[in-house]
Amino acid sequence: MSRSIALKSTSRFVTEETANLWTHGVGFALSLPAGWWLIRSTLAKQNDWLTLGCAIYAVTLSLLYAASTLSHSLHRGVWRHRFRTLDQVCIFLLIAGNYTPFGMTFLRDGWEGMLLTGMWVLAAAGIIAKLFFTKFYNVAVSFYLLMGWIPILVIPHFFRCLGAEGVAWIVAGGLAYSAGTWFLMNDERRFHHAIWHLFTMLGSACHYWLVLNYIVPCA
């Protein structure tokens, strides 16, 4: 009986990890041409800040999906643990990376300009905490949410630069990421981690659309 239960448990784990692998594997595959197209789209603007900001965003997006895909391709051992840690580290990078195209293009001066620096300082703090404090996981999820919504401090600038439609895409992406964290916090339930992945892909798609169709044209 115990052997049968163990086999079922192992089979369930492998099935769920396959779903986790394929969801973010698709995300990684899509992020590469999407990043290339985004950077290419900035070149006609001849705005170095815009191009740099979009390049940083594209790199952090691909890094997240690559790290997640690698972590779910390994079922045990030290390398799985390392890639899982890298995956969680890359979440901090992407949150800061999401804001970078807007911050570098439109808000480099004044106190608003300090927000971009602050986002990256918080990302660095989160990464250090993740690497050196092993019980940081639940706090990290709250930290992700806090960081993700900090740019609301400059929402008047979003409206001024991107209009109501652009702000709607920001909010849609933020809500997708935020809703997905419930599945992340409850990923011991069947396929909840894969559902979290789908929410992150939805959030990524909203914010990518925002950068490509609102930030780049308005620069």
MIBA-811350 format. One record per residue (C-alpha): residue number from 1; x, y, z. Coordinates in Angstrom, 3 decimals. Layout:
N
nr / east / north / up
NUM / X / Y / Z .
...
END
This chain:
219
nr / east / north / up
1 / 0.000 / 0.000 / 0.000 .
2 / 2.740 / 2.456 / 0.973 .
3 / 4.613 / 1.639 / -2.245 .
4 / 1.457 / 2.309 / -4.284 .
5 / 0.946 / 5.659 / -2.525 .
6 / 4.585 / 6.570 / -3.122 .
7 / 4.288 / 5.733 / -6.815 .
8 / 1.132 / 7.833 / -7.129 .
9 / 2.836 / 10.697 / -5.317 .
10 / 5.864 / 10.477 / -7.599 .
11 / 3.659 / 10.283 / -10.700 .
12 / 1.701 / 13.349 / -9.572 .
13 / 4.922 / 15.265 / -8.905 .
14 / 6.329 / 14.445 / -12.352 .
15 / 3.026 / 15.344 / -14.062 .
16 / 2.802 / 18.688 / -12.271 .
17 / 6.457 / 19.493 / -12.906 .
18 / 5.906 / 18.742 / -16.589 .
19 / 3.077 / 21.287 / -16.618 .
20 / 5.313 / 23.777 / -14.803 .
21 / 8.126 / 23.154 / -17.270 .
22 / 6.003 / 23.572 / -20.387 .
23 / 4.162 / 26.694 / -19.266 .
24 / 7.273 / 28.729 / -18.599 .
25 / 9.184 / 26.941 / -21.345 .
26 / 6.687 / 28.444 / -23.771 .
27 / 7.105 / 31.771 / -21.986 .
28 / 10.867 / 31.634 / -22.460 .
29 / 10.547 / 30.694 / -26.136 .
30 / 8.210 / 33.639 / -26.722 .
31 / 10.297 / 36.087 / -24.694 .
32 / 13.324 / 35.834 / -26.999 .
33 / 11.741 / 37.047 / -30.272 .
34 / 9.519 / 39.428 / -28.287 .
35 / 12.569 / 41.004 / -26.663 .
36 / 14.376 / 41.264 / -29.989 .
37 / 11.353 / 42.919 / -31.620 .
38 / 10.959 / 45.357 / -28.752 .
39 / 14.580 / 46.503 / -28.862 .
40 / 14.431 / 46.750 / -32.656 .
41 / 11.307 / 48.908 / -32.350 .
42 / 13.156 / 51.434 / -30.193 .
43 / 15.956 / 52.081 / -32.686 .
44 / 13.915 / 54.367 / -34.942 .
45 / 13.324 / 56.662 / -31.967 .
46 / 17.065 / 57.305 / -31.599 .
47 / 16.545 / 57.541 / -27.846 .
48 / 19.366 / 55.804 / -26.003 .
49 / 17.531 / 55.870 / -22.676 .
50 / 14.511 / 54.193 / -24.229 .
51 / 16.604 / 51.511 / -25.922 .
52 / 18.607 / 50.807 / -22.764 .
53 / 15.500 / 50.649 / -20.610 .
54 / 13.749 / 48.276 / -23.004 .
55 / 16.871 / 46.113 / -23.298 .
56 / 17.061 / 45.773 / -19.504 .
57 / 13.382 / 44.890 / -19.387 .
58 / 13.734 / 42.305 / -22.174 .
59 / 16.741 / 40.666 / -20.505 .
60 / 15.025 / 40.401 / -17.112 .
61 / 11.927 / 38.938 / -18.765 .
62 / 13.905 / 36.229 / -20.559 .
63 / 16.026 / 35.530 / -17.469 .
64 / 12.939 / 34.882 / -15.379 .
65 / 11.445 / 32.409 / -17.827 .
66 / 14.799 / 30.713 / -18.428 .
67 / 15.474 / 30.252 / -14.709 .
68 / 11.966 / 28.959 / -14.078 .
69 / 12.163 / 26.518 / -16.979 .
70 / 15.519 / 25.190 / -15.794 .
71 / 14.329 / 24.825 / -12.198 .
72 / 11.357 / 22.721 / -13.263 .
73 / 13.408 / 20.594 / -15.651 .
74 / 15.277 / 19.111 / -12.674 .
75 / 13.340 / 16.977 / -10.215 .
76 / 15.882 / 16.665 / -7.409 .
77 / 19.385 / 17.501 / -6.292 .
78 / 21.435 / 20.569 / -5.546 .
79 / 21.061 / 22.057 / -9.028 .
80 / 17.268 / 22.037 / -8.731 .
81 / 17.593 / 23.981 / -5.482 .
82 / 20.010 / 26.440 / -7.075 .
83 / 17.797 / 27.066 / -10.078 .
84 / 14.708 / 27.434 / -7.857 .
85 / 16.592 / 30.084 / -5.905 .
86 / 17.658 / 31.753 / -9.160 .
87 / 14.042 / 31.657 / -10.338 .
88 / 12.896 / 33.512 / -7.223 .
89 / 15.790 / 35.971 / -7.517 .
90 / 14.769 / 36.739 / -11.097 .
91 / 11.301 / 37.756 / -9.926 .
92 / 12.900 / 40.710 / -8.138 .
93 / 14.855 / 41.549 / -11.285 .
94 / 11.760 / 41.471 / -13.486 .
95 / 9.713 / 43.655 / -11.136 .
96 / 12.401 / 46.334 / -11.299 .
97 / 12.889 / 45.625 / -15.007 .
98 / 9.176 / 46.184 / -15.674 .
99 / 9.393 / 49.766 / -14.463 .
100 / 12.758 / 50.520 / -16.077 .
101 / 11.606 / 51.454 / -19.633 .
102 / 9.171 / 54.029 / -18.255 .
103 / 11.505 / 55.349 / -15.568 .
104 / 14.484 / 55.699 / -17.895 .
105 / 12.470 / 57.285 / -20.678 .
106 / 10.164 / 59.688 / -18.846 .
107 / 11.205 / 60.094 / -15.189 .
108 / 14.937 / 60.515 / -14.784 .
109 / 14.881 / 63.792 / -12.807 .
110 / 13.525 / 65.036 / -9.487 .
111 / 12.179 / 62.843 / -6.730 .
112 / 10.360 / 60.771 / -9.321 .
113 / 13.725 / 59.910 / -10.832 .
114 / 14.743 / 58.402 / -7.500 .
115 / 11.933 / 55.869 / -7.815 .
116 / 13.823 / 53.906 / -10.470 .
117 / 16.903 / 53.780 / -8.254 .
118 / 14.715 / 52.793 / -5.328 .
119 / 13.163 / 49.927 / -7.279 .
120 / 16.578 / 48.468 / -8.065 .
121 / 17.772 / 48.974 / -4.478 .
122 / 14.718 / 47.071 / -3.247 .
123 / 15.368 / 44.346 / -5.821 .
124 / 18.957 / 44.041 / -4.575 .
125 / 17.748 / 43.896 / -0.958 .
126 / 15.237 / 41.197 / -1.842 .
127 / 17.878 / 39.164 / -3.656 .
128 / 20.278 / 39.380 / -0.708 .
129 / 17.516 / 38.344 / 1.690 .
130 / 16.571 / 35.429 / -0.568 .
131 / 20.161 / 34.206 / -0.829 .
132 / 21.084 / 34.481 / 2.835 .
133 / 17.840 / 34.017 / 4.761 .
134 / 16.281 / 30.664 / 3.932 .
135 / 12.982 / 31.379 / 5.762 .
136 / 12.337 / 34.458 / 3.630 .
137 / 9.903 / 32.733 / 1.230 .
138 / 6.532 / 33.946 / 2.587 .
139 / 7.924 / 37.412 / 3.254 .
140 / 9.323 / 37.430 / -0.296 .
141 / 5.864 / 37.046 / -1.819 .
142 / 4.654 / 40.078 / 0.148 .
143 / 7.798 / 41.906 / -0.953 .
144 / 7.034 / 41.051 / -4.595 .
145 / 3.580 / 42.593 / -4.234 .
146 / 4.888 / 45.691 / -2.463 .
147 / 7.534 / 46.302 / -5.113 .
148 / 5.125 / 45.625 / -7.932 .
149 / 2.683 / 48.299 / -6.803 .
150 / 5.190 / 50.971 / -5.692 .
151 / 5.068 / 52.697 / -9.136 .
152 / 1.498 / 53.731 / -8.299 .
153 / 3.231 / 56.644 / -6.535 .
154 / 3.799 / 58.225 / -9.941 .
155 / 0.455 / 57.299 / -11.487 .
156 / -0.249 / 60.921 / -12.563 .
157 / 2.837 / 60.676 / -14.778 .
158 / 1.543 / 57.412 / -16.241 .
159 / -1.705 / 59.142 / -17.208 .
160 / 0.152 / 62.138 / -18.635 .
161 / 2.593 / 60.072 / -20.708 .
162 / 0.572 / 56.984 / -21.603 .
163 / -3.073 / 57.981 / -21.299 .
164 / -5.912 / 56.049 / -19.691 .
165 / -5.481 / 53.061 / -22.019 .
166 / -1.818 / 52.716 / -21.106 .
167 / -2.642 / 52.879 / -17.406 .
168 / -5.310 / 50.208 / -17.947 .
169 / -2.636 / 47.846 / -19.291 .
170 / -0.415 / 48.591 / -16.285 .
171 / -3.254 / 47.785 / -13.897 .
172 / -4.302 / 44.672 / -15.847 .
173 / -0.777 / 43.277 / -15.671 .
174 / -0.451 / 44.135 / -11.996 .
175 / -3.755 / 42.467 / -11.173 .
176 / -2.759 / 39.331 / -13.103 .
177 / 0.512 / 39.036 / -11.194 .
178 / -1.194 / 39.814 / -7.872 .
179 / -4.028 / 37.326 / -8.382 .
180 / -1.501 / 34.690 / -9.344 .
181 / 0.305 / 34.959 / -6.017 .
182 / -2.636 / 33.211 / -4.330 .
183 / -1.897 / 30.125 / -6.406 .
184 / 1.815 / 30.493 / -5.656 .
185 / 1.130 / 30.574 / -1.908 .
186 / -1.066 / 27.481 / -2.237 .
187 / 1.013 / 25.555 / -4.745 .
188 / 0.916 / 22.379 / -2.674 .
189 / -2.490 / 21.913 / -4.300 .
190 / -2.659 / 20.114 / -7.600 .
191 / -1.518 / 22.202 / -10.590 .
192 / -1.657 / 25.453 / -8.632 .
193 / 1.963 / 26.243 / -9.468 .
194 / 1.251 / 25.825 / -13.180 .
195 / -1.744 / 28.144 / -12.785 .
196 / 0.586 / 30.670 / -11.128 .
197 / 2.765 / 30.372 / -14.215 .
198 / -0.202 / 31.143 / -16.467 .
199 / -0.997 / 34.251 / -14.442 .
200 / 2.619 / 35.419 / -14.716 .
201 / 2.472 / 34.901 / -18.475 .
202 / -0.735 / 36.945 / -18.629 .
203 / 0.857 / 39.715 / -16.563 .
204 / 3.960 / 39.629 / -18.742 .
205 / 1.861 / 39.859 / -21.904 .
206 / -0.022 / 42.912 / -20.577 .
207 / 3.152 / 44.751 / -19.617 .
208 / 4.969 / 43.798 / -22.814 .
209 / 2.036 / 45.180 / -24.828 .
210 / 2.223 / 48.338 / -22.740 .
211 / 5.931 / 48.861 / -23.397 .
212 / 5.705 / 48.070 / -27.113 .
213 / 2.536 / 49.993 / -27.945 .
214 / 2.508 / 52.854 / -25.453 .
215 / 5.941 / 53.578 / -23.980 .
216 / 7.925 / 53.194 / -27.224 .
217 / 5.549 / 55.287 / -29.405 .
218 / 5.279 / 58.015 / -26.748 .
219 / 9.040 / 58.344 / -26.216 .
END
